[in-house]
Amino acid sequence: MRWIWIDRFVEFDRGRRAAAVKCVSLAEEHLHDHVPGFPVHPPTLMIEGMAQTAGVLVGDVFDFKEKVVLAKVTRATFHRHVGPGDRLRFEAEVQGEVRHEGAAITGTITSNGDLVAEIELMFAHLDQSREPVEPGEGNFVFNEDFIRLLRMRQLRDLASNGPSPDA
């Protein structure tokens, strides 16, 4: 994947929920091309940001050993435009549990405290017997950039909380 539509994870509760943020900047080319004269962040890219946030949440459950793909956008309701200077917050929550077949996710996107969108997504795990994968360059879903984003969050949590008593 060439573009990552999240800047960092701000919350991560394995197998349950995750939150990530993205700061929309006028330096991004798509803002100039989508609606000429009116720099607006396209809703499709907001769905992609939510899918990336939720996809990492789903993939983490099985240690990124299975390729997770967005199977369906069940619902996406948008309430307002997003433009340069807005800070998007993607909040994804697993409905039920992550199973070997995949997972259902509900999510919200907010900007500066205002509701931007409500989204429901379905993810599927690709058949492991076709091509076993490891995280990294050969994995078209969970490349090293996504893994690095998640690990940065985990390192920040460890640094702020100190080592656990069990360590």
Order of alpha helices (4+ residues) and beta strands (2+ residues): beta-beta-alpha-alpha-beta-beta-beta-beta-alpha
